[in-house]
Amino acid sequence: MTDLNNLSFEEQMQRLEQIVEILDDGEAALDEMLALYEEGMKRSQYCREYLEKAEQKVTLIQNAAS
């Protein structure tokens, strides 16, 4: 797995979509599915934190403009 910090938010989301498709397909071996699930959870957490920081920044900008 590529270091999470080396990919953009959009790249993280694209990889998450790929993971979901593979898991939904159900054709992967159990070990691979577990590894993908773990990767997906890490990427999901990264994206959630990224969005929270972005929301905080927008709030700061709005408050500064008021």
CHARMM-style PDB file with segment names, atoms N, HN, CA, C and O in Angstrom:
ATOM      1  N   MET     1       0.843  -1.176   0.000  1.00  0.00      PROA
ATOM      2  CA  MET     1       0.000   0.000   0.000  1.00  0.00      PROA
ATOM      3  C   MET     1       0.889   1.241   0.000  1.00  0.00      PROA
ATOM      4  O   MET     1       1.858   1.329   0.755  1.00  0.00      PROA
ATOM      5  N   THR     2       0.550   2.172  -0.840  1.00  0.00      PROA
ATOM      6  HN  THR     2      -0.237   2.100  -1.453  1.00  0.00      PROA
ATOM      7  CA  THR     2       1.267   3.440  -0.909  1.00  0.00      PROA
ATOM      8  C   THR     2       1.025   4.225   0.368  1.00  0.00      PROA
ATOM      9  O   THR     2      -0.055   4.156   0.953  1.00  0.00      PROA
ATOM     10  N   ASP     3       2.040   4.974   0.800  1.00  0.00      PROA
ATOM     11  HN  ASP     3       2.918   5.030   0.324  1.00  0.00      PROA
ATOM     12  CA  ASP     3       1.884   5.816   1.980  1.00  0.00      PROA
ATOM     13  C   ASP     3       0.698   6.752   1.770  1.00  0.00      PROA
ATOM     14  O   ASP     3       0.626   7.443   0.754  1.00  0.00      PROA
ATOM     15  N   LEU     4      -0.216   6.778   2.707  1.00  0.00      PROA
ATOM     16  HN  LEU     4      -0.157   6.217   3.533  1.00  0.00      PROA
ATOM     17  CA  LEU     4      -1.433   7.568   2.573  1.00  0.00      PROA
ATOM     18  C   LEU     4      -1.158   9.041   2.315  1.00  0.00      PROA
ATOM     19  O   LEU     4      -1.907   9.691   1.586  1.00  0.00      PROA
ATOM     20  N   ASN     5      -0.112   9.566   2.893  1.00  0.00      PROA
ATOM     21  HN  ASN     5       0.496   9.038   3.486  1.00  0.00      PROA
ATOM     22  CA  ASN     5       0.178  10.990   2.772  1.00  0.00      PROA
ATOM     23  C   ASN     5       0.729  11.371   1.406  1.00  0.00      PROA
ATOM     24  O   ASN     5       0.846  12.558   1.102  1.00  0.00      PROA
ATOM     25  N   ASN     6       1.066  10.399   0.583  1.00  0.00      PROA
ATOM     26  HN  ASN     6       0.971   9.435   0.829  1.00  0.00      PROA
ATOM     27  CA  ASN     6       1.637  10.697  -0.727  1.00  0.00      PROA
ATOM     28  C   ASN     6       0.586  10.816  -1.822  1.00  0.00      PROA
ATOM     29  O   ASN     6       0.925  11.106  -2.970  1.00  0.00      PROA
ATOM     30  N   LEU     7      -0.680  10.599  -1.490  1.00  0.00      PROA
ATOM     31  HN  LEU     7      -0.955  10.364  -0.558  1.00  0.00      PROA
ATOM     32  CA  LEU     7      -1.741  10.658  -2.481  1.00  0.00      PROA
ATOM     33  C   LEU     7      -2.689  11.808  -2.174  1.00  0.00      PROA
ATOM     34  O   LEU     7      -2.889  12.168  -1.014  1.00  0.00      PROA
ATOM     35  N   SER     8      -3.267  12.376  -3.213  1.00  0.00      PROA
ATOM     36  HN  SER     8      -3.104  12.084  -4.156  1.00  0.00      PROA
ATOM     37  CA  SER     8      -4.246  13.442  -3.017  1.00  0.00      PROA
ATOM     38  C   SER     8      -5.548  12.853  -2.486  1.00  0.00      PROA
ATOM     39  O   SER     8      -5.750  11.638  -2.510  1.00  0.00      PROA
ATOM     40  N   PHE     9      -6.410  13.711  -2.018  1.00  0.00      PROA
ATOM     41  HN  PHE     9      -6.246  14.698  -1.999  1.00  0.00      PROA
ATOM     42  CA  PHE     9      -7.715  13.272  -1.531  1.00  0.00      PROA
ATOM     43  C   PHE     9      -8.462  12.530  -2.637  1.00  0.00      PROA
ATOM     44  O   PHE     9      -9.077  11.491  -2.394  1.00  0.00      PROA
ATOM     45  N   GLU    10      -8.403  13.069  -3.842  1.00  0.00      PROA
ATOM     46  HN  GLU    10      -7.903  13.912  -4.039  1.00  0.00      PROA
ATOM     47  CA  GLU    10      -9.098  12.452  -4.968  1.00  0.00      PROA
ATOM     48  C   GLU    10      -8.545  11.065  -5.279  1.00  0.00      PROA
ATOM     49  O   GLU    10      -9.304  10.147  -5.593  1.00  0.00      PROA
ATOM     50  N   GLU    11      -7.230  10.911  -5.192  1.00  0.00      PROA
ATOM     51  HN  GLU    11      -6.613  11.656  -4.937  1.00  0.00      PROA
ATOM     52  CA  GLU    11      -6.614   9.605  -5.422  1.00  0.00      PROA
ATOM     53  C   GLU    11      -7.009   8.613  -4.326  1.00  0.00      PROA
ATOM     54  O   GLU    11      -7.210   7.428  -4.589  1.00  0.00      PROA
ATOM     55  N   GLN    12      -7.116   9.118  -3.093  1.00  0.00      PROA
ATOM     56  HN  GLN    12      -6.952  10.081  -2.879  1.00  0.00      PROA
ATOM     57  CA  GLN    12      -7.553   8.268  -1.986  1.00  0.00      PROA
ATOM     58  C   GLN    12      -8.976   7.765  -2.245  1.00  0.00      PROA
ATOM     59  O   GLN    12      -9.265   6.582  -2.063  1.00  0.00      PROA
ATOM     60  N   MET    13      -9.852   8.661  -2.665  1.00  0.00      PROA
ATOM     61  HN  MET    13      -9.617   9.622  -2.813  1.00  0.00      PROA
ATOM     62  CA  MET    13     -11.236   8.284  -2.930  1.00  0.00      PROA
ATOM     63  C   MET    13     -11.330   7.297  -4.090  1.00  0.00      PROA
ATOM     64  O   MET    13     -12.122   6.356  -4.051  1.00  0.00      PROA
ATOM     65  N   GLN    14     -10.527   7.517  -5.108  1.00  0.00      PROA
ATOM     66  HN  GLN    14      -9.883   8.282  -5.140  1.00  0.00      PROA
ATOM     67  CA  GLN    14     -10.526   6.603  -6.246  1.00  0.00      PROA
ATOM     68  C   GLN    14     -10.101   5.205  -5.809  1.00  0.00      PROA
ATOM     69  O   GLN    14     -10.704   4.217  -6.227  1.00  0.00      PROA
ATOM     70  N   ARG    15      -9.081   5.115  -4.982  1.00  0.00      PROA
ATOM     71  HN  ARG    15      -8.591   5.918  -4.643  1.00  0.00      PROA
ATOM     72  CA  ARG    15      -8.625   3.814  -4.487  1.00  0.00      PROA
ATOM     73  C   ARG    15      -9.701   3.173  -3.604  1.00  0.00      PROA
ATOM     74  O   ARG    15      -9.909   1.961  -3.665  1.00  0.00      PROA
ATOM     75  N   LEU    16     -10.377   3.968  -2.794  1.00  0.00      PROA
ATOM     76  HN  LEU    16     -10.208   4.952  -2.745  1.00  0.00      PROA
ATOM     77  CA  LEU    16     -11.457   3.433  -1.976  1.00  0.00      PROA
ATOM     78  C   LEU    16     -12.559   2.832  -2.854  1.00  0.00      PROA
ATOM     79  O   LEU    16     -13.099   1.771  -2.544  1.00  0.00      PROA
ATOM     80  N   GLU    17     -12.882   3.512  -3.938  1.00  0.00      PROA
ATOM     81  HN  GLU    17     -12.443   4.375  -4.190  1.00  0.00      PROA
ATOM     82  CA  GLU    17     -13.893   2.997  -4.867  1.00  0.00      PROA
ATOM     83  C   GLU    17     -13.446   1.666  -5.467  1.00  0.00      PROA
ATOM     84  O   GLU    17     -14.250   0.746  -5.613  1.00  0.00      PROA
ATOM     85  N   GLN    18     -12.172   1.566  -5.811  1.00  0.00      PROA
ATOM     86  HN  GLN    18     -11.519   2.314  -5.692  1.00  0.00      PROA
ATOM     87  CA  GLN    18     -11.645   0.311  -6.348  1.00  0.00      PROA
ATOM     88  C   GLN    18     -11.771  -0.810  -5.311  1.00  0.00      PROA
ATOM     89  O   GLN    18     -12.178  -1.926  -5.634  1.00  0.00      PROA
ATOM     90  N   ILE    19     -11.423  -0.499  -4.082  1.00  0.00      PROA
ATOM     91  HN  ILE    19     -11.093   0.407  -3.819  1.00  0.00      PROA
ATOM     92  CA  ILE    19     -11.488  -1.493  -3.010  1.00  0.00      PROA
ATOM     93  C   ILE    19     -12.923  -1.974  -2.823  1.00  0.00      PROA
ATOM     94  O   ILE    19     -13.167  -3.174  -2.701  1.00  0.00      PROA
ATOM     95  N   VAL    20     -13.866  -1.044  -2.802  1.00  0.00      PROA
ATOM     96  HN  VAL    20     -13.668  -0.069  -2.901  1.00  0.00      PROA
ATOM     97  CA  VAL    20     -15.266  -1.408  -2.618  1.00  0.00      PROA
ATOM     98  C   VAL    20     -15.732  -2.317  -3.748  1.00  0.00      PROA
ATOM     99  O   VAL    20     -16.433  -3.300  -3.509  1.00  0.00      PROA
ATOM    100  N   GLU    21     -15.345  -1.991  -4.979  1.00  0.00      PROA
ATOM    101  HN  GLU    21     -14.775  -1.192  -5.174  1.00  0.00      PROA
ATOM    102  CA  GLU    21     -15.730  -2.822  -6.119  1.00  0.00      PROA
ATOM    103  C   GLU    21     -15.191  -4.245  -5.977  1.00  0.00      PROA
ATOM    104  O   GLU    21     -15.908  -5.214  -6.227  1.00  0.00      PROA
ATOM    105  N   ILE    22     -13.940  -4.362  -5.580  1.00  0.00      PROA
ATOM    106  HN  ILE    22     -13.358  -3.575  -5.377  1.00  0.00      PROA
ATOM    107  CA  ILE    22     -13.332  -5.692  -5.414  1.00  0.00      PROA
ATOM    108  C   ILE    22     -14.032  -6.464  -4.304  1.00  0.00      PROA
ATOM    109  O   ILE    22     -14.341  -7.645  -4.460  1.00  0.00      PROA
ATOM    110  N   LEU    23     -14.280  -5.792  -3.181  1.00  0.00      PROA
ATOM    111  HN  LEU    23     -14.029  -4.832  -3.055  1.00  0.00      PROA
ATOM    112  CA  LEU    23     -14.938  -6.463  -2.063  1.00  0.00      PROA
ATOM    113  C   LEU    23     -16.375  -6.851  -2.413  1.00  0.00      PROA
ATOM    114  O   LEU    23     -16.841  -7.927  -2.039  1.00  0.00      PROA
ATOM    115  N   ASP    24     -17.071  -5.974  -3.130  1.00  0.00      PROA
ATOM    116  HN  ASP    24     -16.692  -5.100  -3.435  1.00  0.00      PROA
ATOM    117  CA  ASP    24     -18.442  -6.282  -3.540  1.00  0.00      PROA
ATOM    118  C   ASP    24     -18.502  -7.460  -4.494  1.00  0.00      PROA
ATOM    119  O   ASP    24     -19.447  -8.248  -4.470  1.00  0.00      PROA
ATOM    120  N   ASP    25     -17.479  -7.570  -5.337  1.00  0.00      PROA
ATOM    121  HN  ASP    25     -16.712  -6.929  -5.356  1.00  0.00      PROA
ATOM    122  CA  ASP    25     -17.421  -8.670  -6.301  1.00  0.00      PROA
ATOM    123  C   ASP    25     -17.347 -10.016  -5.591  1.00  0.00      PROA
ATOM    124  O   ASP    25     -17.939 -11.000  -6.034  1.00  0.00      PROA
ATOM    125  N   GLY    26     -16.609 -10.042  -4.480  1.00  0.00      PROA
ATOM    126  HN  GLY    26     -16.129  -9.242  -4.120  1.00  0.00      PROA
ATOM    127  CA  GLY    26     -16.510 -11.246  -3.675  1.00  0.00      PROA
ATOM    128  C   GLY    26     -15.689 -12.363  -4.275  1.00  0.00      PROA
ATOM    129  O   GLY    26     -15.747 -13.493  -3.791  1.00  0.00      PROA
ATOM    130  N   GLU    27     -14.929 -12.081  -5.311  1.00  0.00      PROA
ATOM    131  HN  GLU    27     -14.882 -11.163  -5.704  1.00  0.00      PROA
ATOM    132  CA  GLU    27     -14.147 -13.108  -5.997  1.00  0.00      PROA
ATOM    133  C   GLU    27     -12.728 -13.254  -5.453  1.00  0.00      PROA
ATOM    134  O   GLU    27     -12.033 -14.218  -5.772  1.00  0.00      PROA
ATOM    135  N   ALA    28     -12.299 -12.291  -4.629  1.00  0.00      PROA
ATOM    136  HN  ALA    28     -12.864 -11.508  -4.370  1.00  0.00      PROA
ATOM    137  CA  ALA    28     -10.934 -12.339  -4.104  1.00  0.00      PROA
ATOM    138  C   ALA    28     -10.833 -13.379  -2.999  1.00  0.00      PROA
ATOM    139  O   ALA    28     -11.827 -13.736  -2.367  1.00  0.00      PROA
ATOM    140  N   ALA    29      -9.626 -13.853  -2.781  1.00  0.00      PROA
ATOM    141  HN  ALA    29      -8.819 -13.563  -3.295  1.00  0.00      PROA
ATOM    142  CA  ALA    29      -9.366 -14.784  -1.684  1.00  0.00      PROA
ATOM    143  C   ALA    29      -9.598 -14.071  -0.351  1.00  0.00      PROA
ATOM    144  O   ALA    29      -9.489 -12.848  -0.263  1.00  0.00      PROA
ATOM    145  N   LEU    30      -9.910 -14.833   0.662  1.00  0.00      PROA
ATOM    146  HN  LEU    30      -9.998 -15.827   0.591  1.00  0.00      PROA
ATOM    147  CA  LEU    30     -10.219 -14.264   1.970  1.00  0.00      PROA
ATOM    148  C   LEU    30      -9.084 -13.391   2.498  1.00  0.00      PROA
ATOM    149  O   LEU    30      -9.334 -12.295   3.000  1.00  0.00      PROA
ATOM    150  N   ASP    31      -7.856 -13.856   2.394  1.00  0.00      PROA
ATOM    151  HN  ASP    31      -7.653 -14.746   1.986  1.00  0.00      PROA
ATOM    152  CA  ASP    31      -6.710 -13.064   2.874  1.00  0.00      PROA
ATOM    153  C   ASP    31      -6.624 -11.724   2.144  1.00  0.00      PROA
ATOM    154  O   ASP    31      -6.357 -10.691   2.757  1.00  0.00      PROA
ATOM    155  N   GLU    32      -6.850 -11.751   0.840  1.00  0.00      PROA
ATOM    156  HN  GLU    32      -7.067 -12.590   0.342  1.00  0.00      PROA
ATOM    157  CA  GLU    32      -6.812 -10.515   0.056  1.00  0.00      PROA
ATOM    158  C   GLU    32      -7.954  -9.588   0.462  1.00  0.00      PROA
ATOM    159  O   GLU    32      -7.773  -8.375   0.565  1.00  0.00      PROA
ATOM    160  N   MET    33      -9.121 -10.163   0.688  1.00  0.00      PROA
ATOM    161  HN  MET    33      -9.268 -11.149   0.604  1.00  0.00      PROA
ATOM    162  CA  MET    33     -10.268  -9.345   1.096  1.00  0.00      PROA
ATOM    163  C   MET    33     -10.022  -8.687   2.452  1.00  0.00      PROA
ATOM    164  O   MET    33     -10.380  -7.527   2.656  1.00  0.00      PROA
ATOM    165  N   LEU    34      -9.419  -9.419   3.367  1.00  0.00      PROA
ATOM    166  HN  LEU    34      -9.128 -10.361   3.201  1.00  0.00      PROA
ATOM    167  CA  LEU    34      -9.106  -8.843   4.679  1.00  0.00      PROA
ATOM    168  C   LEU    34      -8.089  -7.706   4.556  1.00  0.00      PROA
ATOM    169  O   LEU    34      -8.225  -6.667   5.203  1.00  0.00      PROA
ATOM    170  N   ALA    35      -7.082  -7.913   3.727  1.00  0.00      PROA
ATOM    171  HN  ALA    35      -6.972  -8.756   3.201  1.00  0.00      PROA
ATOM    172  CA  ALA    35      -6.070  -6.868   3.520  1.00  0.00      PROA
ATOM    173  C   ALA    35      -6.698  -5.636   2.871  1.00  0.00      PROA
ATOM    174  O   ALA    35      -6.390  -4.505   3.247  1.00  0.00      PROA
ATOM    175  N   LEU    36      -7.573  -5.859   1.900  1.00  0.00      PROA
ATOM    176  HN  LEU    36      -7.822  -6.778   1.594  1.00  0.00      PROA
ATOM    177  CA  LEU    36      -8.252  -4.738   1.243  1.00  0.00      PROA
ATOM    178  C   LEU    36      -9.174  -4.000   2.207  1.00  0.00      PROA
ATOM    179  O   LEU    36      -9.253  -2.772   2.186  1.00  0.00      PROA
ATOM    180  N   TYR    37      -9.869  -4.755   3.049  1.00  0.00      PROA
ATOM    181  HN  TYR    37      -9.805  -5.753   3.066  1.00  0.00      PROA
ATOM    182  CA  TYR    37     -10.741  -4.136   4.037  1.00  0.00      PROA
ATOM    183  C   TYR    37      -9.924  -3.244   4.974  1.00  0.00      PROA
ATOM    184  O   TYR    37     -10.313  -2.113   5.266  1.00  0.00      PROA
ATOM    185  N   GLU    38      -8.802  -3.761   5.436  1.00  0.00      PROA
ATOM    186  HN  GLU    38      -8.486  -4.680   5.199  1.00  0.00      PROA
ATOM    187  CA  GLU    38      -7.943  -2.976   6.329  1.00  0.00      PROA
ATOM    188  C   GLU    38      -7.435  -1.719   5.626  1.00  0.00      PROA
ATOM    189  O   GLU    38      -7.449  -0.632   6.203  1.00  0.00      PROA
ATOM    190  N   GLU    39      -6.991  -1.869   4.388  1.00  0.00      PROA
ATOM    191  HN  GLU    39      -6.979  -2.752   3.919  1.00  0.00      PROA
ATOM    192  CA  GLU    39      -6.529  -0.712   3.611  1.00  0.00      PROA
ATOM    193  C   GLU    39      -7.659   0.299   3.440  1.00  0.00      PROA
ATOM    194  O   GLU    39      -7.455   1.504   3.589  1.00  0.00      PROA
ATOM    195  N   GLY    40      -8.839  -0.200   3.130  1.00  0.00      PROA
ATOM    196  HN  GLY    40      -9.004  -1.179   3.009  1.00  0.00      PROA
ATOM    197  CA  GLY    40      -9.984   0.683   2.936  1.00  0.00      PROA
ATOM    198  C   GLY    40     -10.338   1.455   4.197  1.00  0.00      PROA
ATOM    199  O   GLY    40     -10.683   2.635   4.130  1.00  0.00      PROA
ATOM    200  N   MET    41     -10.255   0.800   5.335  1.00  0.00      PROA
ATOM    201  HN  MET    41      -9.975  -0.159   5.389  1.00  0.00      PROA
ATOM    202  CA  MET    41     -10.550   1.479   6.597  1.00  0.00      PROA
ATOM    203  C   MET    41      -9.528   2.578   6.878  1.00  0.00      PROA
ATOM    204  O   MET    41      -9.890   3.657   7.348  1.00  0.00      PROA
ATOM    205  N   LYS    42      -8.270   2.312   6.598  1.00  0.00      PROA
ATOM    206  HN  LYS    42      -7.976   1.436   6.217  1.00  0.00      PROA
ATOM    207  CA  LYS    42      -7.230   3.322   6.807  1.00  0.00      PROA
ATOM    208  C   LYS    42      -7.437   4.509   5.869  1.00  0.00      PROA
ATOM    209  O   LYS    42      -7.323   5.663   6.281  1.00  0.00      PROA
ATOM    210  N   ARG    43      -7.740   4.216   4.611  1.00  0.00      PROA
ATOM    211  HN  ARG    43      -7.832   3.278   4.276  1.00  0.00      PROA
ATOM    212  CA  ARG    43      -7.966   5.297   3.653  1.00  0.00      PROA
ATOM    213  C   ARG    43      -9.224   6.088   4.005  1.00  0.00      PROA
ATOM    214  O   ARG    43      -9.257   7.310   3.861  1.00  0.00      PROA
ATOM    215  N   SER    44     -10.239   5.394   4.458  1.00  0.00      PROA
ATOM    216  HN  SER    44     -10.212   4.402   4.575  1.00  0.00      PROA
ATOM    217  CA  SER    44     -11.471   6.061   4.863  1.00  0.00      PROA
ATOM    218  C   SER    44     -11.216   7.007   6.030  1.00  0.00      PROA
ATOM    219  O   SER    44     -11.711   8.134   6.035  1.00  0.00      PROA
ATOM    220  N   GLN    45     -10.457   6.563   7.006  1.00  0.00      PROA
ATOM    221  HN  GLN    45     -10.055   5.648   7.002  1.00  0.00      PROA
ATOM    222  CA  GLN    45     -10.111   7.406   8.155  1.00  0.00      PROA
ATOM    223  C   GLN    45      -9.306   8.627   7.707  1.00  0.00      PROA
ATOM    224  O   GLN    45      -9.546   9.741   8.174  1.00  0.00      PROA
ATOM    225  N   TYR    46      -8.359   8.414   6.811  1.00  0.00      PROA
ATOM    226  HN  TYR    46      -8.164   7.509   6.432  1.00  0.00      PROA
ATOM    227  CA  TYR    46      -7.557   9.522   6.287  1.00  0.00      PROA
ATOM    228  C   TYR    46      -8.467  10.552   5.623  1.00  0.00      PROA
ATOM    229  O   TYR    46      -8.335  11.751   5.870  1.00  0.00      PROA
ATOM    230  N   CYS    47      -9.389  10.087   4.782  1.00  0.00      PROA
ATOM    231  HN  CYS    47      -9.497   9.113   4.582  1.00  0.00      PROA
ATOM    232  CA  CYS    47     -10.282  10.997   4.065  1.00  0.00      PROA
ATOM    233  C   CYS    47     -11.197  11.735   5.029  1.00  0.00      PROA
ATOM    234  O   CYS    47     -11.440  12.930   4.858  1.00  0.00      PROA
ATOM    235  N   ARG    48     -11.701  11.050   6.024  1.00  0.00      PROA
ATOM    236  HN  ARG    48     -11.504  10.079   6.163  1.00  0.00      PROA
ATOM    237  CA  ARG    48     -12.570  11.670   7.021  1.00  0.00      PROA
ATOM    238  C   ARG    48     -11.818  12.795   7.745  1.00  0.00      PROA
ATOM    239  O   ARG    48     -12.356  13.888   7.920  1.00  0.00      PROA
ATOM    240  N   GLU    49     -10.598  12.530   8.157  1.00  0.00      PROA
ATOM    241  HN  GLU    49     -10.161  11.641   8.014  1.00  0.00      PROA
ATOM    242  CA  GLU    49      -9.793  13.548   8.838  1.00  0.00      PROA
ATOM    243  C   GLU    49      -9.478  14.711   7.904  1.00  0.00      PROA
ATOM    244  O   GLU    49      -9.493  15.869   8.321  1.00  0.00      PROA
ATOM    245  N   TYR    50      -9.194  14.405   6.649  1.00  0.00      PROA
ATOM    246  HN  TYR    50      -9.181  13.464   6.310  1.00  0.00      PROA
ATOM    247  CA  TYR    50      -8.904  15.448   5.665  1.00  0.00      PROA
ATOM    248  C   TYR    50     -10.108  16.373   5.507  1.00  0.00      PROA
ATOM    249  O   TYR    50      -9.964  17.595   5.487  1.00  0.00      PROA
ATOM    250  N   LEU    51     -11.300  15.779   5.393  1.00  0.00      PROA
ATOM    251  HN  LEU    51     -11.418  14.786   5.409  1.00  0.00      PROA
ATOM    252  CA  LEU    51     -12.515  16.577   5.240  1.00  0.00      PROA
ATOM    253  C   LEU    51     -12.804  17.407   6.486  1.00  0.00      PROA
ATOM    254  O   LEU    51     -13.254  18.547   6.374  1.00  0.00      PROA
ATOM    255  N   GLU    52     -12.556  16.858   7.660  1.00  0.00      PROA
ATOM    256  HN  GLU    52     -12.190  15.931   7.751  1.00  0.00      PROA
ATOM    257  CA  GLU    52     -12.755  17.614   8.895  1.00  0.00      PROA
ATOM    258  C   GLU    52     -11.836  18.830   8.942  1.00  0.00      PROA
ATOM    259  O   GLU    52     -12.258  19.916   9.338  1.00  0.00      PROA
ATOM    260  N   LYS    53     -10.578  18.647   8.536  1.00  0.00      PROA
ATOM    261  HN  LYS    53     -10.235  17.765   8.214  1.00  0.00      PROA
ATOM    262  CA  LYS    53      -9.635  19.777   8.514  1.00  0.00      PROA
ATOM    263  C   LYS    53     -10.065  20.820   7.493  1.00  0.00      PROA
ATOM    264  O   LYS    53      -9.958  22.020   7.744  1.00  0.00      PROA
ATOM    265  N   ALA    54     -10.550  20.365   6.345  1.00  0.00      PROA
ATOM    266  HN  ALA    54     -10.637  19.390   6.141  1.00  0.00      PROA
ATOM    267  CA  ALA    54     -11.015  21.293   5.317  1.00  0.00      PROA
ATOM    268  C   ALA    54     -12.213  22.087   5.821  1.00  0.00      PROA
ATOM    269  O   ALA    54     -12.307  23.290   5.576  1.00  0.00      PROA
ATOM    270  N   GLU    55     -13.117  21.430   6.514  1.00  0.00      PROA
ATOM    271  HN  GLU    55     -13.041  20.453   6.712  1.00  0.00      PROA
ATOM    272  CA  GLU    55     -14.287  22.108   7.067  1.00  0.00      PROA
ATOM    273  C   GLU    55     -13.870  23.150   8.100  1.00  0.00      PROA
ATOM    274  O   GLU    55     -14.419  24.251   8.128  1.00  0.00      PROA
ATOM    275  N   GLN    56     -12.906  22.808   8.945  1.00  0.00      PROA
ATOM    276  HN  GLN    56     -12.460  21.913   8.922  1.00  0.00      PROA
ATOM    277  CA  GLN    56     -12.409  23.754   9.937  1.00  0.00      PROA
ATOM    278  C   GLN    56     -11.781  24.967   9.258  1.00  0.00      PROA
ATOM    279  O   GLN    56     -11.960  26.098   9.711  1.00  0.00      PROA
ATOM    280  N   LYS    57     -11.054  24.737   8.185  1.00  0.00      PROA
ATOM    281  HN  LYS    57     -10.909  23.818   7.817  1.00  0.00      PROA
ATOM    282  CA  LYS    57     -10.412  25.840   7.459  1.00  0.00      PROA
ATOM    283  C   LYS    57     -11.460  26.758   6.835  1.00  0.00      PROA
ATOM    284  O   LYS    57     -11.323  27.981   6.885  1.00  0.00      PROA
ATOM    285  N   VAL    58     -12.499  26.178   6.253  1.00  0.00      PROA
ATOM    286  HN  VAL    58     -12.610  25.185   6.213  1.00  0.00      PROA
ATOM    287  CA  VAL    58     -13.574  26.980   5.668  1.00  0.00      PROA
ATOM    288  C   VAL    58     -14.249  27.820   6.747  1.00  0.00      PROA
ATOM    289  O   VAL    58     -14.553  28.992   6.526  1.00  0.00      PROA
ATOM    290  N   THR    59     -14.482  27.228   7.899  1.00  0.00      PROA
ATOM    291  HN  THR    59     -14.235  26.276   8.079  1.00  0.00      PROA
ATOM    292  CA  THR    59     -15.100  27.960   9.009  1.00  0.00      PROA
ATOM    293  C   THR    59     -14.215  29.128   9.438  1.00  0.00      PROA
ATOM    294  O   THR    59     -14.713  30.227   9.682  1.00  0.00      PROA
ATOM    295  N   LEU    60     -12.906  28.895   9.531  1.00  0.00      PROA
ATOM    296  HN  LEU    60     -12.501  28.003   9.334  1.00  0.00      PROA
ATOM    297  CA  LEU    60     -11.988  29.978   9.897  1.00  0.00      PROA
ATOM    298  C   LEU    60     -12.019  31.098   8.863  1.00  0.00      PROA
ATOM    299  O   LEU    60     -12.027  32.276   9.219  1.00  0.00      PROA
ATOM    300  N   ILE    61     -12.036  30.734   7.599  1.00  0.00      PROA
ATOM    301  HN  ILE    61     -12.029  29.777   7.310  1.00  0.00      PROA
ATOM    302  CA  ILE    61     -12.087  31.751   6.532  1.00  0.00      PROA
ATOM    303  C   ILE    61     -13.383  32.550   6.608  1.00  0.00      PROA
ATOM    304  O   ILE    61     -13.372  33.774   6.476  1.00  0.00      PROA
ATOM    305  N   GLN    62     -14.501  31.856   6.822  1.00  0.00      PROA
ATOM    306  HN  GLN    62     -14.510  30.862   6.930  1.00  0.00      PROA
ATOM    307  CA  GLN    62     -15.785  32.544   6.928  1.00  0.00      PROA
ATOM    308  C   GLN    62     -15.816  33.480   8.128  1.00  0.00      PROA
ATOM    309  O   GLN    62     -16.319  34.599   8.037  1.00  0.00      PROA
ATOM    310  N   ASN    63     -15.276  33.017   9.252  1.00  0.00      PROA
ATOM    311  HN  ASN    63     -14.867  32.107   9.325  1.00  0.00      PROA
ATOM    312  CA  ASN    63     -15.264  33.859  10.451  1.00  0.00      PROA
ATOM    313  C   ASN    63     -14.361  35.067  10.261  1.00  0.00      PROA
ATOM    314  O   ASN    63     -14.672  36.152  10.751  1.00  0.00      PROA
ATOM    315  N   ALA    64     -13.258  34.895   9.565  1.00  0.00      PROA
ATOM    316  HN  ALA    64     -13.006  34.013   9.167  1.00  0.00      PROA
ATOM    317  CA  ALA    64     -12.347  36.018   9.322  1.00  0.00      PROA
ATOM    318  C   ALA    64     -12.972  37.051   8.377  1.00  0.00      PROA
ATOM    319  O   ALA    64     -12.671  38.242   8.457  1.00  0.00      PROA
ATOM    320  N   ALA    65     -13.830  36.585   7.497  1.00  0.00      PROA
ATOM    321  HN  ALA    65     -14.075  35.617   7.431  1.00  0.00      PROA
ATOM    322  CA  ALA    65     -14.462  37.486   6.535  1.00  0.00      PROA
ATOM    323  C   ALA    65     -15.649  38.231   7.145  1.00  0.00      PROA
ATOM    324  O   ALA    65     -16.136  39.203   6.566  1.00  0.00      PROA
ATOM    325  N   SER    66     -16.110  37.788   8.294  1.00  0.00      PROA
ATOM    326  HN  SER    66     -15.715  36.999   8.765  1.00  0.00      PROA
ATOM    327  CA  SER    66     -17.301  38.411   8.927  1.00  0.00      PROA
ATOM    328  C   SER    66     -16.952  39.671   9.658  1.00  0.00      PROA
ATOM    329  OT1 SER    66     -17.829  40.311  10.239  1.00  0.00      PROA
TER     330      SER     66
END
